[in-house]
Amino acid sequence: MSHLAGTSREADRAQLADLLGALEASPLEVELRHVANSAGALALPEARLDMVRIGMAAYGVDPEGPSEGRGAEALGLRPAMRVVVDLADGVAEAGLDDGLLPAAGAPLVVDGRRRAHVVEVGPGRLRALPLDRSLAPLAGEAVLWGDPARGEPSVDAWAAAAGTIGYEVVTRMGAAARGAGVLARPAAVAPRRVLELGLDGAPRRLVGEVVGVKRVESGHGVSYGGTYTTAAPTTLALVAFGYADGIPRSASGRPVALAGTAHPIRGRVAMDQVVLDLGEGTARIGDEASIAHADAPELSAMIGPRVAVELAGEVPDAEAMEALGERIGAALVAGDAVLLVGPLGAGKTTLTRGIGRALGARGTVQSPTFVIARTHRTEAGPDLQHVDAYRLGDEAELDDLDLDLEGAITVAEWGLPLEHALESRLLVEIDRGAAGGPDAEDEDGDAPRTVRLSGRGPAWDAARLQRLATSRPPLDQHPGGAS
């Protein structure tokens, strides 16, 4: 298989010839040959071979765009997506965080007849004005894009107003679920895509990983259309995130951090990948790459339909650590498990005290080191099971504790031994950094800690992590302060 870059018809035919030539020269018996994307499947019959991979065409959108293509209708494509919002006095509660792109000037149709245009798209709202200049309030169901055959705006019209292509417009709409059902991928499964939020809920960066590294010569075209060519022999790194994951297609040239060095995105941003030109630098498969939210200001949430969510930030002191525990505790329900990971004196018991306070736990919440497991009745209803898993070697020893993992809330210090016994869990990793010195056993010390919260399993999808990040009172309003 290969993939057409779409630089030109001649270049696509040359790519096809390269693939067929390689197959003819190969001693292997090949069952399926594939090279055509949507544009190739529609415009180059000879490229269809045994299999095609349509993307944009599946949405009923002309892959060549309205300026260069023949148009969806002429190609026999029908729009597969219709997006509507409810307007009240010209304002809808939908915006960038719901997957919309900024598209000032885009047309819309209200109640099937009234024409209007978009004035502003913000994080959580859209504002529109009527074209008829009447004083009647703009209210009712508004079609942002749908079927032009029914008099509705096309997705290409929204894309033109946003300065992009229709494919970015439709694939971003997966964010409308706000992370519902999006789970962190197992470590063994690539690629990793994570939106990292601060402990105050503010987006910090989008994290992905390197999935390909290639040494190329000068004059090598990069990404769709070959808009960037290498000026000298260089190393290219392929990172598995793109505009369907929250990076705008307009982000070409923006810096991506890789191993402590910023490398600009070269060529066009694709749906699920970008290319970095490393020069004489190196990278390995699996290396973490990230783009800071400050480098993608067009989007306020930077979340796509397959992007998990993690929370990370600095907790300045024990008081703030306990406040973070309270916030976590307020979000817990029966059957939840929280696994605390960190060195001696990191603040695991301090965090658990906060969880206990939020639940109204009876008795003193203290380290269960000598009893291994302690159960607290709570005002919230489900018991709080506080476990020290440091000496638990396997799941059989966990069974010996006779814990109620379904009816109670379980908080486990040194919790990694329990991870494989639980379908869902909230992982809280605490790092003391340079503070882990001679006084490392001081749970209540005021040295700052770095904390990361990540969910595993169906009970902790991206939407729940986002709610936890934005729950009140936020950490930065606690008397102890926070970053």
Salt bridges, closest charged atoms under 4 A:
GLU46 OE2 - ARG13 NE 3.06
ASP50 OD2 - ARG33 NE 2.88
GLU64 OE2 - ARG9 NH2 3.22
ASP98 OD1 - ARG178 NH2 2.95
GLU120 OE1 - ARG127 NE 3.47
ASP132 OD2 - ARG114 NE 3.10
GLU141 OE1 - ARG82 NH2 3.89
GLU152 OE2 - ARG82 NE 2.84
GLU152 OE2 - ARG150 NH2 3.83
GLU196 OE2 - ARG204 NE 2.88
GLU196 OE1 - ARG205 NH2 3.23
GLU196 OE1 - ARG452 NH2 2.77
ASP245 OD2 - ARG193 NE 3.28
ASP245 OD1 - ARG306 NE 2.70
GLU280 OE2 - ARG215 NH2 2.92
ASP287 OD1 - ARG284 NE 3.85
GLU288 OE1 - ARG192 NH1 3.50
GLU288 OE2 - ARG205 NH1 3.10
GLU298 OE2 - ARG254 NH2 2.64
GLU310 OE2 - ARG192 NH2 3.20
GLU310 OE1 - ARG452 NH1 2.74
GLU322 OE1 - ARG353 NE 3.94
GLU322 OE2 - ARG357 NH2 2.67
GLU326 OE2 - ARG357 NH1 3.58
ASP336 OD2 - ARG464 NH2 2.60
ASP383 OD2 - ARG377 NH1 2.44
GLU413 OE2 - HIS386 NE2 2.78
GLU419 OE2 - ARG425 NH2 3.30
ASP444 OD1 - ARG353 NH2 2.76
